[in-house]
Amino acid sequence: MKTINKSIYLVCLIFLAASLNAQSWDLKKNFNVEPGKDLNLDFEIGASLDLEGWDKNEISIEIEVDGFEEDEVIFDFDESSRGLMVRGEKYSDFNCNRCGISVVVKLPKKFNVEFSTMGGGVKLKNIQGVLEGLTMGGSLSLSELIGKVEIKTMGGSIEVDRSDIDGMVETMGGSISMNDVKGDVDVKTMGGSISQNNVTGRTKDGRDVTISTMGGSIDIDEAPNGADVSTMGGSISANKVGNFFEAETMGGSIRVKELDGKIRAKTMGGDIEVNMVGDPNKGERDIYLSSMGGDIEVYVPKGMSMDIELEIELDGRDNYEIITDFDLEVKGERDEDDWGRRRKIEASGKIGSGKNKVRISTKSGDIYLRER
């Protein structure tokens, strides 16, 4: 047994020595290019990428390799009329958990970029063009970009800052943060929270950003042109929304602090709070709210015309209420089940011309419809 233990110990020492003696080396290349061309980065071995635009008609590439010997990885540089392609691949079957490759690129500001890496974080800054890419695992940092984007990480957070872009950013698992962004951008995560601050859509009447997550909260600061958001599990909150707001969650509360427009919102379990502001005679102000379990509280501007239908589905208890500032017809006291319990409470009525539809329903919760 001692002999076996010694053998294992010696093998471990050999691998440790090999790891300690593994080289760290770098590779630097410069290429003269014209703005508006294409840069394609394809790293099958996995690498972190850091790309930043500058004012030179030149691409500078610095690749740092840690852990691999020089004959264990291959980098290929292919210049053409379209621009530059850089490939990185492993030459041998050597595996190293601590090995790493980082790629730092300076390129003309106006340049198209396409990237693919088997694993590593990606940073894009100060670039104008068509930007596409995929990393199999790592965070994305996107800042000061102009153009079209279609960028995805299979696992990692995404930050988008100070950009004017259209397209899509997606992570299979991680949070997404957007700040000071203009454009029509679809934002998706399979599991993580989403926060948005000062994001505006491309057109006056268009949607700001389509936001969806399979599991996590959504937090919107301002969406002056409207927003369409959904989560499979988490709360939704918005500070200021204009034009329209569509929201759906499978489990969580929905809260809108200031809404100047129409709303359609649904939760499978949670409260809904909406405060409508602005001129009640301008724009569309329909209200469609539904909760499968929670209170719904709505405040509308004074003088707003409404066609109102409210409904509470009861769970056997009859201590839930419809509380309103408006003169509505309330019924349900004699709508009983086999045990003599009320099944639901309903209220309806028309205020003014009845221009705006107000449809609110909840199960086992109170409904508040108040006037400010």
C-alpha positions as CSV (number, residue, x, y, z in Angstrom):
1,M,0.0,0.0,0.0
2,K,2.9,2.4,0.8
3,T,4.4,1.7,-2.6
4,I,1.1,2.6,-4.3
5,N,0.8,5.8,-2.3
6,K,4.4,6.7,-3.2
7,S,3.6,6.1,-6.9
8,I,0.5,8.3,-6.8
9,Y,2.5,11.0,-5.0
10,L,5.2,10.9,-7.6
11,V,2.7,11.2,-10.4
12,C,1.1,14.2,-8.7
13,L,4.5,15.8,-8.4
14,I,5.2,15.3,-12.1
15,F,1.9,16.9,-13.1
16,L,2.5,19.8,-10.7
17,A,6.0,20.3,-12.1
18,A,4.7,20.3,-15.6
19,S,2.1,22.9,-14.7
20,L,4.6,25.1,-13.0
21,N,7.0,24.9,-15.9
22,A,4.4,25.5,-18.5
23,Q,5.2,28.6,-20.5
24,S,3.5,32.0,-20.5
25,W,4.1,33.8,-23.8
26,D,2.5,36.4,-26.0
27,L,2.0,37.1,-29.7
28,K,1.7,40.6,-31.2
29,K,0.5,41.5,-34.7
30,N,-0.4,44.7,-36.5
31,F,-2.4,45.0,-39.8
32,N,-3.1,48.1,-41.9
33,V,-6.9,48.1,-42.8
34,E,-9.6,50.4,-44.1
35,P,-12.5,51.4,-41.9
36,G,-15.8,49.6,-42.5
37,K,-14.2,46.2,-43.1
38,D,-14.8,43.0,-41.2
39,L,-12.9,41.4,-38.3
40,N,-13.7,37.7,-37.6
41,L,-12.4,36.1,-34.4
42,D,-12.8,32.3,-34.1
43,F,-11.3,30.7,-31.0
44,E,-12.1,27.0,-30.7
45,I,-9.9,26.8,-27.6
46,G,-11.7,29.4,-25.7
47,A,-10.3,32.9,-25.0
48,S,-11.4,36.1,-23.3
49,L,-11.8,39.0,-25.8
50,D,-11.2,42.7,-25.3
51,L,-12.0,44.9,-28.3
52,E,-11.8,48.7,-28.4
53,G,-12.1,51.1,-31.3
54,W,-9.5,53.8,-31.9
55,D,-8.8,56.5,-34.5
56,K,-6.1,54.6,-36.4
57,N,-6.6,52.7,-39.7
58,E,-4.8,49.7,-38.1
59,I,-5.7,46.6,-36.2
60,S,-3.4,45.8,-33.3
61,I,-3.7,42.3,-31.8
62,E,-2.0,41.1,-28.7
63,I,-2.6,37.5,-27.6
64,E,-1.4,36.3,-24.2
65,V,-1.1,32.6,-23.5
66,D,-0.7,31.1,-20.1
67,G,-0.1,27.4,-19.6
68,F,0.2,26.2,-23.1
69,E,3.5,25.5,-24.8
70,E,4.0,27.4,-28.1
71,D,3.6,24.2,-30.2
72,E,0.3,23.2,-28.4
73,V,-1.9,26.1,-29.8
74,I,-2.0,27.5,-33.3
75,F,-3.1,31.1,-34.3
76,D,-3.8,31.8,-37.9
77,F,-4.1,35.3,-39.4
78,D,-5.9,35.6,-42.8
79,E,-6.0,39.0,-44.5
80,S,-8.4,39.5,-47.4
81,S,-10.3,42.3,-49.2
82,R,-13.0,41.8,-46.6
83,G,-10.8,42.5,-43.7
84,L,-9.1,40.1,-41.3
85,M,-9.8,36.7,-39.8
86,V,-8.1,35.3,-36.8
87,R,-8.4,31.7,-35.8
88,G,-7.1,30.0,-32.6
89,E,-7.1,26.2,-32.1
90,K,-5.4,23.6,-29.9
91,Y,-2.9,21.5,-31.7
92,S,-2.6,18.7,-29.2
93,D,-4.9,16.8,-26.9
94,F,-3.2,18.4,-23.9
95,N,-5.8,19.6,-21.2
96,C,-5.1,22.2,-18.6
97,N,-7.6,23.7,-16.2
98,R,-5.4,26.6,-15.3
99,C,-4.5,27.5,-18.9
100,G,-5.8,30.7,-20.3
101,I,-5.8,32.8,-23.4
102,S,-6.6,36.5,-23.5
103,V,-6.9,38.6,-26.7
104,V,-6.7,42.4,-26.7
105,V,-7.6,44.1,-30.0
106,K,-7.5,47.7,-31.1
107,L,-9.3,48.4,-34.3
108,P,-10.8,51.3,-36.3
109,K,-14.0,52.6,-34.7
110,K,-16.0,51.9,-37.8
111,F,-15.6,48.2,-38.2
112,N,-17.8,45.1,-38.3
113,V,-17.0,42.4,-35.8
114,E,-18.0,38.7,-35.6
115,F,-16.6,36.6,-32.8
116,S,-16.9,33.0,-31.4
117,T,-15.1,31.7,-28.4
118,M,-15.5,28.4,-26.5
119,G,-15.4,30.2,-23.2
120,G,-14.3,33.6,-21.9
121,G,-15.6,37.1,-21.1
122,V,-16.1,39.5,-24.0
123,K,-15.7,43.3,-23.9
124,L,-16.7,45.6,-26.8
125,K,-16.1,49.3,-26.5
126,N,-16.3,52.3,-28.9
127,I,-17.1,50.4,-32.1
128,Q,-19.6,51.3,-34.9
129,G,-20.8,48.6,-37.2
130,V,-22.5,45.2,-37.3
131,L,-21.5,43.3,-34.1
132,E,-22.3,39.6,-33.8
133,G,-20.9,36.9,-31.6
134,L,-21.2,34.0,-29.1
135,T,-19.2,32.9,-26.1
136,M,-19.9,29.6,-24.6
137,G,-19.5,30.9,-21.1
138,G,-18.5,34.3,-19.8
139,S,-19.8,37.8,-19.1
140,L,-20.5,40.4,-21.8
141,S,-19.5,44.1,-21.4
142,L,-20.9,46.3,-24.2
143,S,-20.3,50.1,-24.1
144,E,-20.2,53.1,-26.4
145,L,-21.5,51.0,-29.4
146,I,-23.4,52.2,-32.5
147,G,-25.0,49.8,-35.0
148,K,-26.7,46.4,-35.0
149,V,-26.0,43.7,-32.4
150,E,-26.7,40.0,-32.1
151,I,-24.7,38.8,-29.2
152,K,-25.2,35.9,-26.9
153,T,-23.4,34.2,-23.9
154,M,-24.4,30.7,-22.8
155,G,-23.8,31.6,-19.2
156,G,-22.8,35.0,-17.8
157,S,-24.0,38.5,-17.0
158,I,-24.5,41.2,-19.6
159,E,-23.9,45.0,-19.2
160,V,-24.9,47.4,-22.0
161,D,-24.0,51.1,-21.4
162,R,-24.1,54.4,-23.4
163,S,-24.9,52.8,-26.7
164,D,-27.1,53.4,-29.8
165,I,-28.0,50.0,-31.1
166,D,-30.7,47.7,-32.5
167,G,-30.9,44.0,-32.3
168,M,-30.6,41.3,-29.5
169,V,-28.6,40.5,-26.5
170,E,-29.1,37.2,-24.7
171,T,-27.7,35.1,-21.9
172,M,-28.7,31.5,-21.0
173,G,-28.1,32.2,-17.3
174,G,-27.2,35.6,-15.8
175,S,-28.4,39.1,-15.1
176,I,-28.7,41.9,-17.6
177,S,-28.2,45.6,-17.0
178,M,-28.9,48.3,-19.5
179,N,-28.1,52.0,-18.9
180,D,-28.3,55.0,-21.3
181,V,-29.2,53.0,-24.3
182,K,-31.2,54.1,-27.4
183,G,-32.6,51.6,-29.9
184,D,-34.9,48.6,-30.4
185,V,-33.2,45.9,-28.5
186,D,-34.6,42.5,-27.5
187,V,-33.2,41.5,-24.1
188,K,-33.5,37.9,-22.9
189,T,-32.1,35.8,-20.1
190,M,-33.1,32.2,-19.2
191,G,-32.5,32.9,-15.6
192,G,-31.6,36.2,-14.0
193,S,-32.8,39.7,-13.2
194,I,-33.0,42.5,-15.7
195,S,-32.6,46.2,-14.9
196,Q,-33.1,49.1,-17.3
197,N,-32.3,52.7,-16.9
198,N,-32.9,55.4,-19.5
199,V,-33.6,53.2,-22.4
200,T,-35.5,54.7,-25.3
201,G,-36.9,53.1,-28.5
202,R,-35.9,54.0,-32.0
203,T,-39.3,55.6,-33.0
204,K,-41.6,57.8,-31.2
205,D,-44.5,55.3,-31.1
206,G,-42.3,52.2,-31.0
207,R,-41.5,50.0,-28.1
208,D,-38.5,50.7,-26.0
209,V,-37.2,47.3,-25.3
210,T,-38.7,43.8,-25.3
211,I,-37.5,42.2,-22.0
212,S,-38.0,38.6,-21.0
213,T,-36.4,36.3,-18.4
214,M,-37.2,32.7,-17.5
215,G,-36.7,33.4,-13.9
216,G,-35.8,36.7,-12.2
217,S,-37.1,40.2,-11.4
218,I,-37.4,43.0,-14.0
219,D,-36.7,46.6,-12.9
220,I,-37.4,49.5,-15.3
221,D,-36.5,53.1,-14.5
222,E,-37.9,55.0,-17.5
223,A,-39.6,53.8,-20.6
224,P,-41.1,56.9,-22.3
225,N,-42.3,55.1,-25.4
226,G,-43.7,52.0,-23.7
227,A,-42.4,48.5,-22.7
228,D,-43.2,44.8,-23.1
229,V,-41.8,42.7,-20.3
230,S,-42.3,39.2,-19.0
231,T,-40.7,36.8,-16.5
232,M,-41.5,33.2,-15.6
233,G,-40.9,33.9,-11.9
234,G,-40.2,37.3,-10.3
235,S,-41.5,40.7,-9.6
236,I,-41.8,43.5,-12.2
237,S,-41.4,47.1,-11.3
238,A,-41.4,50.3,-13.4
239,N,-40.8,53.9,-12.3
240,K,-42.1,55.9,-15.3
241,V,-43.7,54.4,-18.4
242,G,-45.4,56.2,-21.3
243,N,-47.6,55.1,-24.2
244,F,-48.2,51.5,-23.1
245,F,-47.0,48.8,-20.7
246,E,-47.4,45.1,-21.1
247,A,-46.3,42.9,-18.3
248,E,-46.7,39.3,-17.3
249,T,-45.2,37.2,-14.5
250,M,-45.9,33.6,-13.5
251,G,-45.3,34.5,-9.9
252,G,-44.6,37.9,-8.4
253,S,-45.9,41.4,-7.9
254,I,-46.3,44.1,-10.6
255,R,-45.9,47.8,-9.7
256,V,-46.0,50.9,-11.9
257,K,-45.3,54.1,-10.2
258,E,-46.2,56.4,-13.1
259,L,-48.0,55.3,-16.2
260,D,-49.1,57.8,-18.9
261,G,-50.8,55.4,-21.3
262,K,-52.6,52.0,-21.4
263,I,-51.7,48.8,-19.6
264,R,-52.2,45.1,-19.8
265,A,-50.7,43.2,-16.9
266,K,-51.1,39.7,-15.5
267,T,-49.6,37.8,-12.6
268,M,-50.3,34.2,-11.5
269,G,-49.7,35.1,-7.9
270,G,-49.0,38.5,-6.5
271,D,-50.3,42.1,-6.1
272,I,-50.7,44.7,-8.8
273,E,-50.3,48.4,-8.2
274,V,-50.7,51.0,-11.0
275,N,-50.7,54.8,-10.7
276,M,-51.9,56.4,-13.9
277,V,-50.9,60.0,-14.6
278,G,-51.2,62.6,-17.3
279,D,-54.1,64.2,-19.2
280,P,-57.1,61.8,-19.0
281,N,-58.4,63.0,-22.3
282,K,-55.3,62.3,-24.3
283,G,-54.1,59.0,-25.7
284,E,-55.3,55.4,-25.0
285,R,-55.8,54.5,-21.4
286,D,-57.4,51.1,-21.4
287,I,-56.7,49.0,-18.3
288,Y,-56.6,45.2,-18.3
289,L,-55.3,43.7,-15.1
290,S,-55.5,40.2,-13.7
291,S,-54.1,38.3,-10.7
292,M,-54.7,34.7,-9.7
293,G,-54.0,35.6,-6.1
294,G,-53.5,39.1,-4.8
295,D,-54.8,42.6,-4.3
296,I,-55.1,45.0,-7.3
297,E,-54.9,48.7,-6.6
298,V,-55.3,51.3,-9.4
299,Y,-55.3,55.1,-9.3
300,V,-56.6,57.0,-12.3
301,P,-56.6,60.8,-13.1
302,K,-59.6,62.8,-12.2
303,G,-62.1,63.2,-15.0
304,M,-61.1,60.0,-16.9
305,S,-63.9,58.4,-18.9
306,M,-64.2,54.7,-18.3
307,D,-66.3,51.6,-19.0
308,I,-65.7,49.6,-15.8
309,E,-66.0,45.8,-15.1
310,L,-64.5,44.5,-11.9
311,E,-64.5,40.9,-10.5
312,I,-63.3,39.1,-7.4
313,E,-63.4,35.3,-7.5
314,L,-63.8,34.0,-3.9
315,D,-62.2,31.0,-2.3
316,G,-65.0,30.4,0.2
317,R,-64.3,33.4,2.4
318,D,-66.4,36.5,1.7
319,N,-64.3,39.2,3.5
320,Y,-62.8,40.5,0.2
321,E,-64.0,43.9,-1.1
322,I,-64.2,46.2,-4.1
323,I,-63.3,49.6,-2.8
324,T,-63.9,52.4,-5.3
325,D,-64.5,56.2,-5.5
326,F,-67.0,55.7,-8.4
327,D,-70.7,54.9,-8.3
328,L,-70.8,51.4,-9.6
329,E,-73.4,48.6,-9.5
330,V,-72.1,45.9,-7.1
331,K,-73.5,42.4,-7.2
332,G,-72.6,38.9,-6.0
333,E,-74.2,38.7,-2.6
334,R,-76.8,36.1,-3.9
335,D,-74.4,34.3,-6.2
336,E,-73.8,31.4,-3.9
337,D,-72.3,27.9,-4.2
338,D,-73.8,24.7,-2.7
339,W,-72.8,25.7,0.8
340,G,-74.4,29.1,0.6
341,R,-71.1,31.0,0.1
342,R,-70.6,33.7,-2.5
343,R,-68.5,32.6,-5.5
344,K,-67.7,36.1,-6.7
345,I,-68.2,39.8,-6.4
346,E,-68.7,42.0,-9.4
347,A,-69.0,45.7,-10.0
348,S,-69.7,47.6,-13.2
349,G,-70.5,51.0,-14.5
350,K,-69.8,53.8,-16.9
351,I,-68.0,57.0,-16.1
352,G,-68.3,59.9,-18.6
353,S,-68.3,58.6,-22.2
354,G,-66.9,55.2,-21.3
355,K,-64.1,55.7,-23.8
356,N,-61.5,53.7,-21.9
357,K,-62.0,50.0,-21.0
358,V,-61.2,49.1,-17.4
359,R,-61.2,45.3,-16.8
360,I,-59.8,44.2,-13.5
361,S,-60.1,40.7,-12.0
362,T,-58.5,38.8,-9.1
363,K,-58.9,35.7,-7.1
364,S,-59.0,35.9,-3.3
365,G,-57.9,39.6,-3.1
366,D,-59.3,43.1,-2.8
367,I,-59.8,45.5,-5.7
368,Y,-59.1,49.2,-5.2
369,L,-60.1,51.7,-8.0
370,R,-59.5,55.2,-6.8
371,E,-59.3,58.7,-8.4
372,R,-56.5,61.1,-7.8
